[in-house]
Amino acid sequence: MDEIGPDPVDPVDRVLARADAHSGVRVFGAAQALQDAATAASGSTGAGSGPGVDGGFDTGFDGDQWDRQERAALRRVQGLSTELEDVTEVEYRQLRLENVVLVGVHPQGATEEAENSLRELAALAETAGAVVLDGLLQRRPHPDPATYVGRGKAQELRDVVAAVGADTVIADTELAPSQRRALEDVVKVKVIDRTTVILDIFSQHAKSREGKAQVELAQLEYLLPRLRGWGESMSRQAGGQVGAGGAGMGSRGPGETKIELDRRRIRTRMALLRRQIKDFGPARAAKRAERKRHTVPSVAIAGYTNAGKSSLLNRLTSAGVLVENALFATLDATVRRSEASDGRVYTLTDTVGFVRNLPHQLVEAFRSTLEEVADADVIVHVVDAAHPDPAAQLATVRDVIGDVGGRDIPEIVVFNKADLVSDDTRLVLRGLEPESLFVSSRTGEGIDELRARIERTLPLPAVEITALVPYDRGDLVAAAHESGIIVSQSHEPGGTLLHVHVGEHLGAQLAPYRV
């Protein structure tokens, strides 16, 4: 009888075995790099979770959140090699997670701030779809103009990259093109910066036409000064008789270089995107004008990314907006209707989150979306109470709000995730903002108090009028109840006597019946 050889190894088993072998690598950042274990396990993180998803809220309804299924439809495989051993690994290579090492520079006395920034960069990298293996910080007065970190630290970084098997280095700043090239020459792997990671997250999460156009515009603005070319791609394009091998009369000269051609195409595309984004503006402005005509006040929910803005909107309105424990899970503004206890209708708008060192390209590209904040009557400023540096969150968000012209709008500071902080922490946070509120999107703590504060802060309608409305004009009485504030109401023989605060449009309709 012939001897039976060993069974052939299944390719999928081999791939998964290699993934298990890589899983023991020391990881610098946890999956929620900005939070502790209690925050990550609670399900009440910056995006919260709906019923039946991750444990759910104790009370209330978080909406259906159908977008979660689409967001989770593509999962990446950790630890797969970039080298293909056979064709069965092609599909895995498409979804391979990048292994990255982080690097940052900080001056004397700013160690804690630099560590928080590096943890935030780890969370950004993981949201973009990478595995963070290690992180390095160098203390020096200013970044090295050549390689960002010093020459010796760059060589140490090269050794760390080789030891952990990383294929990308991420710098915790926006690198100049020359710095990136010089650092790549030393570490021998791809080098990107913080701005690139944020732009990548935005490109993954953009859904609407306007959002996709804004992200593409920001990416092209970032790419334009960083175009590179090698060898023949930098050579000049010949024309006329030069192309035929001669350089005689009638030659059109050398023509554009390849990199010049790429720049021209990028500028043309950017001009087209700017026109498209500008064309989206009238529709958004028309909706805002319609709300103002009917005196519907607007409340914008703004704050740091992953602070819990979408969870708070769902808690207040059961909007069903996608919530996820990830940075920049929400990009497109979401407007939902709400009603005050006195019957007035107002809108709540969930906006894109902010982050420290937010790329100016994104601020410019998303200016039309940020107009929702600038045109709001009240800003609900949401802060993560469990964040290690809430003061920096407050300063960052207020800087961006000031950049878009919203500094004079009434602000309600809300510390979310109050169920995760101690009484001592609350005292410290109260010292930062004495008039702030503590709420929890998970447990419902402080939600009623927040609603009452919003109602008190909403502006009064512009016109105060006393009118005797005939009984056949009940539509005016209903409109006054919906959009105005009723001071007094009585039924007289000639009609309904109203003393109300209403908007200018409704005030003009009530003017003929003024008494």
VENQUI-V281173 format. One line per field, one symbol per residue. ss: DSSP state (H for helix, E for strand, C for the rest). phi: phi as a letter, one per 30 degrees, with the letter a starting at -180 (. if undefined). psi: psi as a letter, one per 30 degrees, with the letter a starting at -180 (. if undefined). A space follows every 10 residues. Layout:
ss = ???
phi = ???
psi = ???
This chain:
ss = CCCCCCCCCC HHHHHHHHHH HHCCCCCCCC CCCCCCHHHH HHCCCCCCCC CCCCCCCCCC CCCCCCHHHH HCCCCCECCC CCCCCCHHHH HHHHCECEEE EEEEEECCCC HHHHHHHHHH HHHHHHHHCE EEEEEEEEEC CCCECCCECC HHHHHHHHHH HHHHCCCEEE ECCCCCHHHH HHHHHHHCCE EEEHHHHHHH HHHHHCCCHH HHHHHHHHHH HHHHCCCCCC HHHHCECCCH HHHHCCCCCC CCCCCCEHHH HHHHHHHHHH HHHHHHHHHH HHHHHHHHHH HHHCCCEEEE EEEECCCCHH HHHHHHHCCC CCCCCCCCCC CCCEEEEEEC CCCCEEEEEE CCCECCCCCH HHHHHCHHHH HHHHCCCEEE EEEECCCCCH HHHHHHHHHH HHHCCCCCCE EEEEEECHHH CCHHHHHHHH HHCCCCEECC CCCCCCHHHH HHHHHHHCCC CCEEEEEEEC HHHHHHHHHH HHHCEEEEEE EECCEEEEEE EECHHHHHHH HHHEC
phi = .ddddddddd eddddddddd ddddddcdcd dcdcbddddd ddicdeciac eicbjiddbi bcidhddddd dcdbcccdid ddddcaddce ddddcdddcb bcbbbbddic dddddddddd ddddddddjb cdcabbbcca ebeddcbicd dddddddedd eddcidbbcc cdacddeddd dddddddibd bbbededddd ddddcdbddd dddddddddd dddedcdbbb hddcddddbi ddddjcbddi ddididdddd dddddddddd dddddddddd dedddddddd dddchcdbbc cclddidjdd ddddddbhdi debadadhdc cddccbdbbd ddjdcbcccd cddcadhded dddddcdddd ddddcddbcc ccbdddddbd dddedddddd dddcicdcde bcdbcdiddc cddddddddd ddbdcdccbb ddcididddd eddddddedd edccbcbcce ddcddddddd ddcccddaab ccedkcdccb cbdddddddd edcdb
psi = kkkklkkkkk eeeeeeeeee effgkkkekl eifflaeeee ffggaefakl kgdhellell kglehffeee egfjklkkgk lfkkflffge feefgkkkkl klklkklkgh eeeeeeeeee eeeeeeefhl jjelkkkkjl ekkkfegell eeeeeeeeee eeefhlgkkk khajkleeee eeeefefglk klleeeeeee eeeefkelee eeeeeeeeee eeeefgkllk bffflkkllb fefgflhakf kgafakleee eeeeeeeeee eeeeeeeeff eeeeeeeeee eeeghjlkkk jlalkgfgee eeeeeefhfg kkkkilkhfk ekkkkkklkl fgfkklkkkk lklllkhkkf eeeeegeeef feefglfkkj jkkjfgkfif eeeeeeeeee eeegggfgkk kjkkjlhfff lleeeeeeee eejfgllklj fefgkfeeee eeeeeffkkk lfkkkkkjkl fghfeeeeee eefajjelkl jlefakjkjl klleeeeeff efgk.
